[in-house]
Amino acid sequence: MQRINKLDGLRGLFALFVVLFHFNINNAPAALVNNFFVRESYIFVDFFFILSGFVISLTYDNKLNTTKTIWHFIKKRFIRLYPLLLFSTLMYWYFVHPFLDKQNILLALDTLFLTNATPILGTGIGMNYPSWSISSEMISYIFFGLCSLISISKKKTTLIVILTIGCFALLALHQNYFVTGSFGFVRGLACFNLGYLIHIITKKDFKIPNTLEWFITIGIIALMYFHFTVPRINPIYTIALQFLIPITFALSILIFIKTNGLISKALQTKPFLFLGKISYSVYLNQALVIGFGIPKLYNWIQFVNGDMKKMICVLLILTSLIAYSTATQYFIENRIGKKLARLIKH
């Protein structure tokens, strides 16, 4: 799959903010996690879906024209996602919820069958709560392959536009765009398809001024602020804001693809590229490291109390998460993934 460094860096940064979102004032300083930006960071999952749709379209758009090529594509994507999903889910089960009861078995099966973004088993988000989005991701790959197969190439875009509108309409009827778990596949599919549409637009030869990097960045922050505050003032505007957010994320990808300003250059520096490289591991490992690490650290750290103790815990958790994710990225994603990829060629 083609890599676009600046977008990798942005994904890595957003993944860290999703991690911070999963802290709260009981285990982290309020000033750090109880502000509008961190409390709204769960919406960055939509950016991940859109970016995935864009990159998959960039890599495979004209290559999926037979059942054989689509089957090969699905196998490659499964091998890319599943080893870490399996490992992180089993680790979460063992260390955070170590009970071999009916409920936990059902939660694990919902995750490992990649159905926890659907109502099939009805557990909600399954075991290892960030994993619902991986289920949604795989479903989006399947729909993308089917759209490629059943449509004439010139009508593929029309078919995906119709599917995107249909997904957003279902989310509007649901009256909550940012749904997870059993209805999450619709949200993921809507955003993934937005990524495809951005890919179609970027194929056009046009330029965008570098200054728009700053405008879109400020726009995203402003939308997060308004989404955090406006519902308390007037709930009527909530749905409109929710639909505007993924559209703005899609525009941000379009802008960063077509520009090379200061923000683009910063996102391509080594720290951001490193975060982008391990972002999938960070995303799937966060529930384990937070769920297992916070109670242990609170028992071990006795020399300080209050916000200082919380801050030390947060820093140790983030450091441990990055170190652990570096290891799983290398051993699980990379080495095991490459071995499995070689197997499917035979």
C-alpha positions in Angstrom: 0.0 0.0 0.0 1.3 3.4 -0.9 2.5 5.6 2.0 2.0 9.3 2.3 4.3 10.4 5.1 2.5 13.6 6.2 -0.8 11.7 6.6 1.0 8.9 8.5 2.3 11.5 10.8 -1.2 13.0 11.3 -2.6 9.6 12.0 0.0 8.9 14.6 -0.7 12.2 16.3 -4.5 11.6 16.3 -4.0 8.1 17.7 -2.3 9.6 20.8 -5.2 11.9 21.3 -7.6 9.0 21.1 -5.6 7.4 23.9 -5.8 10.5 26.0 -9.6 10.5 25.4 -9.8 7.2 27.2 -8.4 8.7 30.4 -10.7 10.6 32.7 -10.4 13.0 35.7 -10.3 9.9 38.0 -7.0 8.8 36.6 -5.5 11.9 34.9 -5.2 15.6 35.7 -8.4 17.5 34.7 -6.4 20.2 33.0 -4.9 17.5 30.7 -8.0 15.4 29.8 -11.0 17.5 30.7 -10.7 20.0 27.9 -12.8 20.2 24.8 -10.0 18.9 22.4 -9.2 15.7 24.3 -12.9 15.1 25.2 -13.8 15.3 21.5 -10.8 13.3 20.3 -12.9 10.1 19.8 -14.0 11.7 16.5 -10.5 11.1 15.1 -11.6 7.5 14.4 -13.5 9.0 11.4 -10.2 10.5 10.1 -8.7 6.9 10.3 -11.6 5.5 8.2 -11.4 8.3 5.6 -7.6 8.0 5.4 -8.0 4.3 4.9 -10.5 4.7 2.2 -8.2 7.2 0.4 -5.1 5.0 0.6 -6.9 1.8 -0.4 -8.4 3.6 -3.4 -5.1 5.1 -4.3 -3.5 1.6 -4.3 -6.2 -0.7 -5.6 -8.8 1.4 -7.5 -8.1 0.0 -11.0 -6.8 -3.4 -9.9 -9.9 -5.0 -8.5 -11.8 -6.2 -11.6 -12.1 -9.9 -11.1 -13.2 -12.2 -8.3 -9.6 -13.5 -8.0 -8.1 -10.0 -7.5 -10.8 -9.1 -5.0 -10.3 -12.3 -3.0 -6.5 -11.6 -3.0 -7.1 -8.1 -1.8 -9.4 -9.2 1.0 -6.8 -11.8 2.1 -4.1 -9.2 2.2 -6.1 -6.8 4.2 -7.2 -9.5 6.6 -3.5 -10.6 7.1 -2.6 -6.9 7.7 -5.2 -6.4 10.4 -5.9 -9.7 12.0 -2.6 -10.9 13.7 -2.5 -7.8 16.0 -6.3 -7.9 16.5 -6.1 -11.5 17.7 -3.0 -10.9 19.9 -4.3 -7.7 21.5 -7.7 -9.1 22.2 -6.4 -12.2 23.9 -4.0 -10.1 25.9 -6.8 -7.8 27.0 -9.0 -10.7 28.0 -6.2 -12.3 30.0 -4.9 -9.3 31.8 -8.0 -7.0 32.1 -11.0 -9.3 32.2 -9.6 -12.7 33.1 -12.8 -14.6 33.4 -13.8 -17.6 31.3 -17.5 -17.0 31.5 -20.3 -16.9 28.9 -20.3 -13.1 28.5 -16.5 -12.8 28.0 -16.5 -15.7 25.5 -19.3 -14.0 23.5 -17.4 -10.6 23.7 -14.2 -12.3 22.4 -16.0 -14.2 19.6 -17.7 -11.0 18.5 -14.3 -9.3 18.1 -12.5 -12.3 16.7 -15.2 -13.0 14.1 -14.9 -9.3 13.1 -18.6 -8.8 13.7 -18.5 -6.3 16.6 -19.4 -3.4 14.4 -22.6 -5.2 13.5 -25.6 -6.4 15.5 -24.9 -10.1 14.6 -23.9 -11.2 18.1 -25.2 -8.2 19.8 -22.4 -7.5 22.3 -22.0 -3.9 21.4 -18.3 -3.2 21.0 -17.0 -6.7 21.8 -13.7 -7.5 23.7 -11.0 -4.8 23.6 -13.2 -1.8 22.9 -11.3 0.0 20.1 -11.5 -3.2 18.0 -15.1 -2.4 16.8 -13.5 -0.1 14.2 -11.4 -2.9 12.8 -14.6 -4.9 12.2 -16.0 -1.8 10.4 -12.7 -1.5 8.4 -13.0 -5.1 7.1 -16.6 -4.6 6.2 -15.6 -1.5 4.2 -13.0 -3.5 2.3 -15.6 -6.0 1.3 -18.0 -3.4 0.1 -15.2 -1.6 -1.8 -14.3 -4.9 -3.5 -18.0 -5.6 -4.3 -18.5 -2.1 -5.8 -15.4 -2.7 -7.9 -16.7 -6.0 -9.2 -20.4 -5.1 -9.9 -19.9 -1.7 -11.5 -18.6 -0.6 -14.8 -15.5 1.5 -14.1 -17.2 4.7 -15.2 -20.1 4.1 -12.9 -18.2 3.0 -9.9 -18.0 6.5 -8.5 -21.8 6.9 -8.9 -22.4 3.7 -7.1 -20.1 4.7 -4.2 -21.8 8.1 -4.0 -25.2 6.5 -3.7 -23.8 4.1 -1.0 -22.3 7.0 0.9 -25.5 9.1 0.8 -27.4 6.0 2.0 -25.0 5.5 4.9 -25.3 9.1 6.0 -29.1 8.9 5.7 -29.2 5.9 8.0 -27.0 7.7 10.5 -29.3 10.7 10.4 -32.3 8.4 11.1 -30.3 6.9 14.0 -30.0 10.5 15.3 -26.4 10.0 16.4 -23.6 10.1 13.8 -20.8 9.0 16.2 -22.2 5.6 16.9 -20.0 2.6 17.7 -20.5 -1.1 18.1 -23.6 -2.7 16.5 -24.2 0.2 14.1 -20.6 1.3 13.7 -20.1 -0.4 10.3 -22.4 2.2 8.8 -20.3 5.1 10.2 -17.1 3.4 9.0 -18.5 2.7 5.5 -19.7 6.3 5.1 -16.2 7.6 6.0 -14.3 5.0 4.0 -16.3 6.0 0.9 -15.5 9.7 1.5 -11.9 8.7 1.3 -12.6 7.1 -2.1 -14.3 10.3 -3.3 -11.3 12.3 -2.1 -9.0 10.0 -4.1 -11.1 10.7 -7.3 -10.8 14.5 -6.7 -7.0 14.3 -6.1 -6.5 12.8 -9.5 -7.4 16.1 -11.0 -4.5 18.5 -11.7 -5.0 21.5 -9.6 -3.1 23.4 -6.9 -4.1 24.5 -3.4 -2.2 27.3 -1.5 -0.2 26.2 1.5 -2.0 28.6 3.7 -5.1 26.4 3.6 -3.2 24.0 5.9 -3.6 26.5 8.7 -7.3 27.2 7.8 -8.3 23.5 7.8 -6.4 22.9 11.1 -8.1 25.9 12.7 -11.4 24.7 11.2 -11.1 21.2 12.7 -10.3 22.6 16.2 -13.2 25.0 15.9 -15.6 22.2 14.9 -14.4 20.2 17.9 -15.0 23.1 20.2 -18.5 23.8 18.8 -19.5 20.1 19.0 -18.4 20.1 22.6 -20.3 23.3 23.6 -23.2 23.8 21.2 -25.3 20.7 22.2 -25.5 22.3 25.7 -26.9 25.4 24.1 -29.1 24.1 21.3 -29.3 20.3 20.6 -30.9 21.0 17.2 -27.5 21.8 15.7 -25.8 18.6 17.0 -26.5 16.4 14.0 -25.5 19.1 11.5 -22.2 19.5 13.3 -21.6 15.8 13.5 -22.0 15.4 9.7 -19.8 18.4 9.1 -16.9 16.8 11.0 -16.1 13.9 8.6 -16.6 16.1 5.6 -14.0 18.5 7.1 -11.6 15.6 7.8 -12.0 14.5 4.1 -11.2 18.1 3.0 -8.1 18.1 5.3 -6.8 15.0 3.5 -7.4 16.7 0.1 -5.6 19.8 1.3 -2.6 18.1 2.7 -2.2 15.9 -0.4 -2.1 19.1 -2.5 0.1 21.3 -0.3 3.6 21.3 1.2 3.5 24.0 3.9 4.9 24.2 7.4 2.4 21.8 8.9 3.1 19.2 6.2 6.8 19.5 6.8 6.4 19.1 10.5 4.3 16.0 10.1 7.1 14.4 8.1 9.7 14.8 10.8 11.0 11.6 12.5 8.9 11.8 15.7 5.6 12.1 13.8 6.6 9.4 11.3 7.5 7.1 14.2 4.1 7.6 15.7 2.4 7.0 12.4 4.4 3.7 12.0 3.2 2.3 15.4 -0.3 4.0 15.3 -2.2 0.7 14.6 -0.5 -1.0 17.5 -1.0 2.1 19.7 -4.7 2.1 18.8 -5.3 -1.6 19.6 -3.0 -1.8 22.6 -4.4 1.2 24.5 -7.2 -0.5 26.3 -4.9 -3.2 27.6 -2.2 -0.8 28.8 -4.7 1.6 30.4 -6.9 -1.0 31.9 -4.1 -3.1 33.3 -1.6 -0.3 34.0 -3.6 2.3 35.8 -4.7 0.2 38.8 -1.1 -1.2 39.2 0.5 2.2 39.1 -1.9 3.7 41.6 -0.9 0.9 44.1 2.8 1.2 43.4 3.2 5.0 43.4 2.9 6.2 47.1 5.4 9.0 47.3 3.0 11.7 45.8 -0.7 12.2 45.6 -3.3 14.2 43.8 -2.6 15.6 40.3 1.1 14.9 40.5 0.4 11.2 41.0 -2.1 11.2 38.1 0.4 13.0 35.8 3.1 10.5 36.6 0.7 7.7 35.9 -0.3 9.2 32.6 3.4 9.7 31.5 4.3 6.1 32.5 1.2 4.7 30.7 2.0 6.6 27.5 5.7 5.6 27.7 4.8 2.0 28.3 2.2 2.1 25.5 4.7 3.5 23.0 7.3 0.9 24.0 4.9 -2.0 23.9 3.4 -0.9 20.6 6.9 -0.6 19.1 7.4 -4.2 20.0 4.1 -5.4 18.7 4.5 -3.4 15.5 7.8 -5.2 14.9 7.0 -8.7 16.0 3.3 -9.1 15.4 2.4 -6.6 12.6 5.7 -6.8 10.7 7.3 -10.2 11.1 4.2 -12.4 11.5 2.4 -10.3 8.9 5.2 -10.8 6.4 5.3 -14.6 7.0 1.5 -14.9 6.5 1.7 -12.7 3.4 4.3 -15.1 1.9 2.0 -18.0 2.6 -0.9 -16.6 0.6 1.2 -16.3 -2.5 1.4 -20.0 -2.8 
